[in-house]
Amino acid sequence: MTGGRPRAWWIASAGSTASITLTVAGVTLLILNGHGVLQGFIPHLIIVGTLYAAIGWLVATRVPANRIGWLIIAGSLSWTAAFFADQYAWFAVITRPGLLPLGVGAAWVGTWVWLPGAGLILTGVSLLFPGGRLPSRRWSPLVLVAVTGVVMATVAQAIGLWPQGDGAAYVRSDPNASLRPDLVGAVASVGMLLTIMFGPLAGTVALALRLRHARGVERLQMRWFAYAMGVTVVTSLLDEFAAPAGGWPIQPSIVAIVLIPVAIGMAILRYRLYEIDRIISRTVSYGALTGILAVVFVGTILVSQTVLASFFSSNSVAVAASTLVVAALFQPLRRRVQSVVDRRFNRSRYDADRTVGAFADRLRDEVDLADVDAAIRTVVAQTVAPTAVGLWMRERGRS
C-alpha cells in the first residue's frame, strides 16, 4: 500500500499517464512538423495512446488479477512510444535541425519499439480474454512460439536498422529489416510472420473455442468481443476497397479501433453486459437497411434517368424521385428488416414480444379471474423468468 492506494493502482496510473502524455507530445510535434492529424493511421495511433490507456487503467485498477488490463496498458505504451519517437526524430532532424538531440536515435527506436505492443494486443488479449487466463495449459506452447516471434522480430529489427549514412535520409525512409537479404533479414521475416499472422490467428482460434463452449455470463462477455471483431472485419474491408475509391480522409477502421477497447472494458467490468443482443440486432438491421435503401436509391435514379430523359435534361428530377421513394420505404422497410433480424439475433426479445402480444389479445375476451391469474403468471414466467411470481388483486369496495 502506498498513500492509501494499492500498488497496482499506482503502476496502472503511471503506465496510462505515460501513454497519454507521449500521445499529446507526439501530436504537438506532429503539428509542428506540418503533418496532418487526420493523415493515414494517425487517428488510430492517437486513440490507442489515449482510449486504450484509459480502458486498460479501468480494468487493471478494478480487476488487477486480470492480465488483460495490464496487456492493454503495455501495448498502448509501446505503440505510443513509437509514434512519439517518429515525430521527435522528424522535428529534430528535418523541421528544426540541431534544436533537439538524438534525433536519429529516436528514429531508430521508432522502428522496433512498436513490435512488443503488437504482440501484446493482437495476440495476448485474444488468448486471455475474458478472464485473463489461457483456455488450457495446452495453449502454453503456442504462447511460447508467439513470444519467440516477437523477440525475434524486435531484435532483428533493432540490429538490422541501426542508423547508417545520412541522418535526414534515414528519418525520411520507411525501413524494414525483413527486406535485408541476409541472416538478419531472414530472422526478421520469420519474427514478423509469427507476430503479425501466427499470433493473431492463434488468438482468433482461442476466441472461437471459448465462444463455442462458454455459458452464462462468460458467453455474453465473448459475444461483446466477437461483435467488436465483426465490426473490425467489415471496416477493414472498407479500408481496403471503399476508402481509396471514395477518397475518404479517415479510414473506416477507426470505428473498430474505438469499439474494441470499449467492448473489452464493458465485457470484463460487466457494464451493460446484457444489452449485447439488442446492440447486435440493431447494428445488423440498420446496416442491412442502409444497404437496401442505397440500392433502391441508385436503382431509382437510373430508372428515372432512362424514363424521364426525354422530358428533363438535368438529374435533379431523378434524385428527387429517388429521395421520395427512399423516404416512403424507410419506416415499413425498417420494421420488416428489424423483425427478421430479431428472429435471428435477438430471439429472446422477439419471443417475449410475441408472448405479451398474444396474451393482450386473449385478455380482452377473458372474464374468469382464475384464468387471468394463471395466464399472467405464465406470461411473466416466460418473458421475465423471475425466481418467484406473486399477484395482488384489490377487493371490490376497498379504496
Beta strands, then each sheet from edge to edge (+ up, - down):
end
